[in-house]
Amino acid sequence: MAFDALDTRLRALEDEFFHQVDLKLGEQLREKTLREGKRKRLSQAIPVDDETSLDELIEQGIDEHTVAVLLLVPLVFVAWADGHVTEAERKVVIDCVSQYSHEDADSFVRIIEPWLRHQPSETLWEAWQLYIKALREKSSDAVANMLGEKLMEHATRVAKVSTSFLSLHRIGPEKQNALNRLRDTLAL
């Protein structure tokens, strides 16, 4: 009888263990399926096949609805060019983002703000470059150039706001390098 009670208790513990394992595996499978769906939808919005880049964008809060915020990524990199982001730079970047996201400005700002608090990785820049390349392939030269000029205008605005009275309103070398990098990528 004692063995039956012990055997019953061991089977109950074993059943509970495997139930927990099944739950965990089910959750992992569900997360994997959701991630693959997100990757597929995002890769349809921007023709990127690299899963690592897509995963980073998803981790950053980018999906097929908010992919347009990628267009303004260079503003963040210009703001970070000297190693920190001032409050004035943050305000200019948020203002630019808000101009282009009328219907869902809060969602776009929620994506951008963490990038302004913690410097984003180069993977984000690389994803932006892929996005721009895809836009250039789908757009006429006139539209691509207009878009590039507008982006340069906003980036220059971010760079200029970080200048001080003592620097005689000149853009610092780090910011200028960031602007040059942007211009080179846009091929303007």
N, C-alpha and C positions, 0 to 999 in steps of 0.2 A: 504494500500500500504506500509506503514512504517513497518507493521508487516511482510509482505512478504519479504522485503529487510532484515529485522533482522533475520527472519527465514532462509532465504537463506544463510546469513552470518554464522549463528550458525551451519547449516548443513555442510557448507564448513569447518569450524573449526573442527567439529566433524569428518568429513571424513579425514581431515589431521591428526588429533590425532590418529585415528585408523589405518591409513596408516603407521604412524611412529611406532605404536605398532606392526603391522604386520611385518614391516621391522626388528625390533629388535628381535622379536620371530623367524623370519626366519634365522637371523644371528646366534642366539643362537642354533637353531637346526642344522645349518650347522657346527658350531664349535663342537657341541656334536658329530655329525656324524664323523667329521674328527678325533676327539680325540679317539673315539672308534675304528676307523680304525687303527690309530697309535698304540693304545694299543694292538690290535689283532696282528699286524705285529711284534711288539716288543716282545710280549709274545711267538710268534713262534720262534724267534731268541734265547730268553732265557726263559726257562719254569718258568715264574713267573705269578701267578694268582692274586696277590695282586694289586688292582687298584691304591692304594695310592703310592706304590713303582713305578709302571709303570708310573703314572702321574708325579712323581718327576723326573724320568729319562727323560721323554719327555720334561719337563720344563728345564732340564739341557742340552738339545740338543742331547740326545741319541735317535737314531732310529735304524731300522734294519740294516742300512748301517754302522753306526758308533759304534755299540755295542761292537766291538773289543776294543775300548778305555777303556771299563770297566775293562779289564784285568789289566790295569796299574793304577787303582784307588789307590791301596795301596801306590804307590810312593807319591801321594799327601798327604795321611794321615801321612806318615813318615815325609815329609817335614814340615807339620803343628804340629808335635808332641810337639814341645817346644813353641807353641803359635804364631809363625811367620814363614814366608818363606823368606829365603835370596835369593839374586840374583843368587848366585852360585847354590843353590838348584833348583831354577826355571829353570836354564839353563840345569841342569842334567836331570830333569824330561822331559823337552821339547825335549832334545836330545833322550831320551829313547822312547818317543812317536813317534818321527820322524823315528826312526829305524824300527818301526813296522807298519807304515802307509805310505808306499812308494807312492802309487797312490794318496792318498787323505790326505797327511800330514797336509795341511792347515786346513781342516775340523776338524781333530782330535785335532790339537793344539788349534783351536778356542773353542773347548769344554773344554779342560784342563785348559787353561789360567784363566778363571773366578774362577776355584777352587783354583788356586794358589794365586789369589788376595783376595778372601773371603773364609774363612774356610767352607768346605761343611759339611752338616749335617750327622748324624749317619745313616740316611736313605740310603745315598749313599753307605756307608760301608755295610749295610745290603743287598742292591741290589747286591753289588759285591760278597758277600758271597753266595748268591743264584746262581749267575752266575758261580762261581767256583764250587759249588756243582754240577750244571748241567754239566759243563765241565768234572768233575771227573767221573760222571756217564756215559758219552759218550766216554770217553777215556780209553785207557789201563793204568795200573798202571805206566808203564815205561814212557809214554807220560806225564801223570799227574805229576809225580815226576820231570821229566825234566823241565816242565813248571814252577813248583813250585820253583825249584832251580834257574832257570833263573830270576824269579820274585824276589826271595830273593837277588840274586846278584845285581840287579838294585836297590832294596830298600836299601841295605847296601851301595851302591855307593852314594845314596842320603843322607843317614845318615852320612857318612864319610866326605862328602864335607862341612858339616856344622860345623865340628870340627875346632878349632883354634889351632894355634901354641902353645899357652899356655896350652892347654889341652893335649898336647903330642899325638895328633891324636887319642885320645880315643873317642868313641861314647858316647855322653851324656846319662844320665839315661832316659830322656823322649824319645829320639830316640830309645834307646835299648828296652824300653817297647813297642814301636810301632813295632819294628822288631819282638819281641817275640809274640805279638798279631798276626802278619802276619804269623809267623811260626806255631803257634797253629792252626790258621784257615786252613792253608795248610796241617797241620798234617805231617810235615816233621821231 
